[in-house]
Amino acid sequence: MTTFGTLTENGLTDVREIKQSDLQRCTFTILVADHYREDGSCKCNDKAHRAMMIKEWEYTQEDFKGIPLKS
């Protein structure tokens, strides 16, 4: 398990654990908790999330070749 959270003066908050096998199933193995759904699947196939990845994380549409969008 990989633990994500926000480190504050009072300790770790907003803790979320994600299986390493779920992280590795993502084509890009992205280490951002919000990239993964509660079921462990990544959001590379989500239209809005993909658009954010292209705009903010500098991925290209070509990077997603072979990853169909979820309907």
N, C-alpha and C positions, 0 to 999 in steps of 0.2 A: 504494500500500500504506500502511496505517496500522499503526504498530508499538505494541504494548502490552507492558508489562513492569513489573517492580518496581525502583524506583531505590534502590540501597543505597550504602553508603560505597565499595564495590568496583565500582560501576557498575550497569548494567542487567542484571537477571536475569529468569528466567521469561519470556523474550521470545517473543512470538507476533505474526506479521504477518497482517493480514486485508485483503483487497482492499477498496478504497473502494466498488466496485460491489456487493460483498456487504453492506457496511454500509448502503448506500442501498436495497437490496432489502427490508430490514426495514421494516415499516410505521412503526416508531417511530425508526429510525436510532439505535439504542442504542449508546453508546460504552463498552461493557463487554465485554471479550474472551470471558468465559464465556457470554455470550448467544448466541454463534455456535458451530456445530458445525464439525468439521474440514473438512467439505465447503463451508463458507461459509454454509450456511443458518442462519437465526435460529431460536431456540427458542420463538417466540411460539405455536407450535402444539403444544408439549409441555405436557401437563397439569400436571406437578409444577412446571415452570419458570414457567408462567403463574400458578399459585397463589402462588409466591414473589413474582412481579412485583406481584400485587394486594396481598399482605400487606406487603411491604417497600418497594416502589417507588411505592405508592399509585395504581396503575392500577385501573380498575374493569372488571368483567366486560363492560360495555357497550363499553369501548375495543376489545375483541376481536371485535366484531361483524364478520362476514365472514371471520374467520380460523378455519377449522375445526381441531379438534384432530386431531393425527396418531394413527392407530390402531396 
